[in-house]
Amino acid sequence: MDYTQERVATLHDYGDADPPAPAGRAAVVVPMTDREYASLATERVFSELERVDPAAVVVPLRAPAERVPAFREWLAGFDLDLTLLWCDGPRVEGLLADAGLDGPRGKGRDVWLALGVAARHDFVVLHDADTDTYEARDVNKLLFPLADGFDFSKGYYARVENDRLYGRLFRLFYTPLVAALEDTHDHDVLDFLGSFRYALAGECGLTSEAARGLRVQREWGLEVGTLGEAFRLAGAAGVAQVDLGRYEHDHRAVSGPTGLSEMSRGVGAALLRAVADTGVDIAYDTVRERYREHATRLVDAYSADAAFNDLSYDAERERDQITTYAQAVQPPGADTRLPAWSTVSLTPGDVAAAARADAADTEE
């Protein structure tokens, strides 16, 4: 059984950990899109949240107007203090434009809108809605470090399903890229980023102060960008990671408009920007070459690990992915992050009111 500590405090589940946690002082943010409507996984998430009984649940929704009434009716059936924040309505978009915050739309923008509303509570927990193995105690695990003096908590878990290793973007891109950066540069941020056991997990917790201070990636790269912000706001001493066991999520193809190839560009940009934010001058050509070396070494290691556990493993296919992901090792381009809520003139109350009015219009 593992009990190793990392650069950040690592809280292990040695059996059935369900620590005491201040759920009554916390808001849970669950971003959703049209595809999660009434799915079995999402039903489970909200049913388990009923057991947690947090102070509030905020659901930032990205969906066409005609789908909003069905979402409102369905979510109203759960015994939760739940706010549906429709992110695509004209009033919300007008507020963002007036504040100079219009731009690319994606999960990160939706989460940013929800964080403003949720941060009126002492603590905020953020997680996805597509987890088949979600349990009420996952929220308690994420909240416990916050009540214990940490500013940020990050979930980690194993991605092993159907006799296969998943978590490909983390295993084959994030981890070897951080290792390549550590080879070529020296900074505490690299030790920090390399300490997370599943850096691409969507599950995390924040104090309200941290939530209001967070700059947020608009699209892909939200999770990694959040780690960079955690380092800026709290440092390694203010961050913990917690063991959420084994998670089963939806899986993505490598190619296509929402595939891992596209995601790698967003994740790479967020990671490299987080490093550049600290003043590190990244040697991209050298890092790209070192990335290939580390990723290839890891394929051999995962091949052995899979064989050890009698899992199916296609080493050649994973090596092909390395070639694809290497293209994402490049300067991150323009900074389109949304600013910290603590620095903008827009108020969460205005956003909530606009989203409420936009959603009401869809009923007419």
C-alpha positions in Angstrom: 0.0 0.0 0.0 1.4 3.4 -1.0 1.9 6.1 1.7 4.6 8.2 -0.1 4.5 12.0 0.3 5.2 14.3 -2.6 6.3 17.9 -3.0 2.7 18.8 -1.9 0.9 17.1 1.0 -0.6 13.9 -0.2 -3.6 12.5 1.6 -4.1 8.8 1.0 -7.2 6.6 1.3 -6.1 3.5 3.1 -9.5 1.9 3.0 -12.8 3.9 3.3 -11.6 7.4 4.2 -14.5 9.7 4.8 -13.0 12.6 6.8 -15.1 15.2 8.6 -15.7 18.2 6.3 -17.5 21.5 6.3 -20.0 20.7 3.6 -22.5 23.2 5.1 -20.0 26.0 4.3 -19.3 24.9 0.8 -20.6 25.3 -2.7 -20.1 22.5 -5.3 -19.7 23.6 -8.9 -20.6 20.9 -11.5 -20.1 22.2 -15.1 -22.4 20.5 -17.7 -23.1 20.4 -21.4 -26.0 19.2 -23.3 -24.6 15.6 -23.6 -24.8 15.0 -19.9 -28.6 15.5 -19.7 -30.2 12.7 -17.6 -27.3 10.4 -18.1 -26.8 7.6 -15.5 -23.4 9.0 -14.5 -24.9 12.5 -13.9 -27.9 11.1 -12.1 -25.5 9.3 -9.7 -23.5 12.5 -9.1 -26.5 14.6 -8.1 -28.0 11.7 -6.0 -24.7 11.5 -4.1 -24.6 15.2 -3.7 -28.0 15.0 -1.9 -26.2 12.8 0.7 -23.5 15.5 1.1 -26.0 18.3 1.5 -23.7 21.2 0.6 -24.7 24.8 1.2 -25.2 25.2 -2.5 -24.7 23.5 -5.9 -24.0 25.7 -9.0 -24.4 24.2 -12.4 -22.9 26.2 -15.2 -24.6 24.9 -18.3 -23.5 25.1 -21.9 -26.4 24.1 -24.1 -28.8 25.4 -26.8 -31.7 27.5 -25.6 -34.3 24.8 -26.5 -32.6 22.4 -24.1 -32.6 24.7 -21.1 -36.2 24.0 -19.9 -35.7 20.2 -19.8 -32.5 20.8 -17.8 -34.3 23.1 -15.3 -37.1 20.6 -14.8 -34.7 17.6 -14.4 -32.3 19.3 -12.0 -35.3 20.7 -9.9 -36.1 17.1 -9.0 -33.0 16.8 -6.8 -33.2 17.8 -3.2 -30.4 20.4 -3.4 -30.1 24.2 -3.2 -29.2 24.3 -6.9 -28.5 27.3 -9.1 -28.7 26.6 -12.9 -26.4 29.1 -14.5 -27.1 29.1 -18.3 -23.9 30.5 -19.8 -25.0 31.0 -23.4 -27.8 33.4 -23.0 -27.8 36.9 -24.5 -27.8 38.8 -21.3 -24.8 36.9 -19.9 -22.9 37.4 -23.2 -23.8 41.1 -23.1 -22.4 41.5 -19.6 -19.2 39.9 -20.6 -18.9 42.0 -23.7 -19.6 45.2 -21.8 -16.8 44.2 -19.3 -14.4 43.5 -22.1 -14.4 39.8 -21.2 -15.9 38.3 -24.3 -13.8 35.8 -26.2 -13.5 32.1 -26.8 -16.2 30.0 -25.1 -15.6 26.6 -23.4 -15.6 24.8 -20.1 -13.2 27.2 -18.5 -15.4 30.2 -19.2 -18.4 28.4 -17.8 -16.5 27.4 -14.6 -15.2 31.0 -14.2 -18.8 32.3 -14.3 -19.8 29.7 -11.7 -16.8 30.4 -9.4 -17.9 34.0 -9.0 -21.4 32.9 -7.9 -20.1 30.0 -5.7 -17.3 32.0 -3.9 -19.8 33.7 -1.6 -19.4 30.5 0.4 -16.3 29.8 2.4 -15.2 26.9 0.2 -15.8 25.8 -3.3 -15.5 22.2 -4.7 -15.3 21.7 -8.5 -15.8 18.4 -10.3 -17.2 17.0 -13.5 -20.6 15.4 -14.1 -19.6 12.3 -16.0 -18.1 10.1 -13.3 -19.7 6.6 -13.0 -17.9 5.9 -9.7 -18.7 9.2 -7.9 -19.3 9.0 -4.2 -20.5 11.5 -1.6 -17.2 11.1 0.4 -15.3 12.5 -2.6 -16.6 16.0 -1.7 -15.6 15.4 2.0 -12.1 14.4 0.9 -11.6 17.5 -1.2 -13.0 19.8 1.6 -11.0 18.3 4.4 -7.6 19.9 3.5 -9.3 23.3 3.1 -10.7 23.1 6.7 -7.3 22.0 7.8 -5.5 25.2 6.6 -4.7 24.5 3.0 -5.9 26.9 0.2 -6.2 24.4 -2.6 -6.9 20.6 -2.9 -6.5 18.4 -5.9 -8.1 15.0 -6.5 -6.1 12.1 -8.0 -7.2 8.6 -8.9 -6.4 5.6 -11.1 -7.7 5.5 -14.7 -7.9 1.7 -15.2 -11.0 0.4 -16.9 -12.0 -2.5 -19.1 -8.6 -4.1 -18.5 -6.8 -1.1 -20.0 -4.8 1.9 -18.8 -6.4 5.2 -19.6 -5.4 8.8 -18.7 -3.4 8.9 -21.8 -2.9 12.6 -22.0 -1.5 12.7 -18.5 0.7 9.6 -18.9 2.0 10.3 -22.4 2.0 14.1 -22.5 1.9 16.0 -19.2 4.2 13.8 -17.2 7.0 13.5 -19.8 6.7 17.2 -20.7 7.2 18.2 -17.0 10.1 15.8 -16.8 11.7 17.4 -19.9 11.2 20.8 -18.4 12.9 19.7 -15.2 15.9 18.4 -17.3 16.4 21.7 -18.9 15.3 24.3 -16.4 15.5 24.8 -12.6 12.5 26.3 -10.8 10.3 25.3 -7.8 7.3 25.4 -10.1 8.5 22.4 -11.9 8.9 20.4 -8.7 5.4 21.5 -7.9 3.8 20.5 -11.2 5.7 17.2 -11.2 4.3 16.2 -7.8 0.7 15.7 -8.9 -0.4 12.1 -9.4 -3.1 13.0 -11.8 -2.8 16.6 -12.8 -5.6 16.5 -15.4 -8.2 15.6 -12.8 -11.2 17.9 -12.9 -11.8 17.5 -9.2 -10.5 20.1 -6.9 -11.3 22.3 -3.9 -10.5 26.0 -3.1 -11.1 28.5 -0.4 -13.3 31.4 -1.5 -10.3 33.7 -1.5 -8.4 31.4 -3.9 -11.5 31.1 -6.1 -11.8 34.8 -6.4 -8.1 35.2 -7.1 -7.9 32.5 -9.9 -7.2 33.4 -13.5 -9.0 30.8 -15.7 -8.3 29.2 -19.0 -11.3 29.6 -21.2 -11.2 26.3 -23.0 -8.9 23.2 -22.8 -6.2 23.4 -20.2 -8.5 24.5 -17.3 -7.2 21.9 -14.9 -3.5 22.5 -15.6 -3.9 26.2 -15.6 -5.6 26.0 -12.2 -2.5 24.2 -10.9 -0.3 27.0 -12.1 -2.6 29.5 -10.4 -2.5 27.4 -7.2 1.2 27.7 -7.2 1.0 31.5 -7.7 -1.7 32.0 -5.0 -0.8 29.4 -2.4 2.6 27.9 -3.1 3.4 24.2 -2.6 2.9 24.5 1.2 -0.7 25.7 0.7 -1.7 22.8 -1.6 -2.7 19.2 -1.0 -3.7 16.3 -3.2 -6.2 13.7 -2.1 -6.8 10.1 -3.1 -10.2 9.6 -4.7 -9.6 5.9 -5.5 -10.5 4.8 -9.0 -12.6 6.9 -11.3 -14.4 5.9 -14.4 -14.9 8.8 -16.9 -15.9 9.2 -20.5 -13.1 8.5 -23.0 -12.0 10.6 -26.0 -10.5 9.6 -29.3 -7.1 10.9 -30.2 -8.2 12.7 -33.3 -11.2 14.9 -34.1 -12.4 18.4 -33.0 -12.7 17.4 -29.3 -10.1 14.6 -29.2 -6.9 14.3 -27.3 -4.8 15.8 -30.0 -6.7 19.1 -29.7 -6.8 18.9 -26.0 -3.0 18.4 -25.9 -2.6 21.9 -27.5 -4.7 23.5 -24.8 -3.0 21.5 -22.0 0.4 22.2 -23.4 -0.3 25.9 -23.7 -1.6 26.1 -20.1 1.3 24.1 -18.7 4.0 26.1 -20.6 2.3 29.4 -19.7 2.2 28.4 -16.0 6.0 27.8 -16.2 6.7 31.0 -18.2 4.6 33.0 -15.7 7.4 32.3 -13.1 10.0 33.9 -15.4 11.4 30.7 -16.8 12.7 31.2 -20.4 11.7 27.9 -22.0 14.1 26.3 -24.6 11.3 24.8 -26.7 13.4 22.8 -29.2 15.4 21.2 -26.5 12.3 20.5 -24.4 10.5 19.0 -27.3 13.4 16.5 -27.9 13.6 15.6 -24.2 9.9 15.2 -24.1 10.1 12.5 -26.8 12.8 10.7 -24.9 10.9 10.7 -21.6 7.6 9.7 -23.2 9.2 6.8 -25.1 10.8 5.6 -21.8 7.4 5.8 -20.1 5.8 3.7 -22.9 8.2 0.9 -22.0 7.4 1.3 -18.3 3.7 1.2 -18.8 4.0 -1.8 -21.1 5.7 -3.6 -18.3 3.1 -2.4 -15.8 0.2 -3.6 -18.0 1.8 -7.0 -18.5 2.4 -7.3 -14.8 -1.4 -6.8 -14.3 -2.5 -8.8 -17.3 -3.9 -5.7 -19.0 -4.3 -5.0 -22.7 -1.6 -2.6 -23.9 -0.8 -1.3 -27.4 2.7 0.2 -27.2 2.9 1.1 -30.9 -0.3 3.0 -30.7 0.9 4.9 -27.6 4.2 5.8 -29.4 2.1 7.2 -32.3 0.4 9.4 -29.8 3.7 10.8 -28.6 4.4 12.0 -32.2 1.1 13.8 -32.2 1.5 15.3 -28.7 5.0 16.5 -29.5 3.5 19.1 -31.8 1.9 20.8 -28.8 5.3 21.6 -27.3 5.5 25.2 -28.6 5.0 28.7 -27.3 1.5 29.2 -25.8 0.5 32.2 -27.9 -1.7 35.0 -26.7 -2.9 35.0 -23.1 -6.7 34.7 -23.3 -7.3 33.8 -19.7 -10.2 35.3 -17.8 -8.9 37.5 -15.0 -9.4 37.0 -11.3 -12.9 37.9 -10.1 -11.2 40.1 -7.5 -10.0 42.4 -10.3 -13.1 42.8 -12.5 -15.9 45.3 -12.3 -18.5 42.7 -13.2 -20.3 41.3 -10.2 -21.4 37.7 -9.6 -24.8 38.9 -8.7 -25.3 40.5 -12.1 -24.2 37.3 -13.8 -26.6 35.2 -11.7 -29.5 37.6 -12.4 -28.7 37.7 -16.1 -28.5 33.9 -16.4 -31.7 33.5 -14.5 -33.5 35.9 -16.8 -32.0 34.3 -19.9 -33.2 30.9 -18.7 -36.7 32.2 -17.9 -37.0 33.4 -21.5 -36.4 29.9 -22.8 -39.7 28.8 -21.2 -41.8 31.3 -23.2 
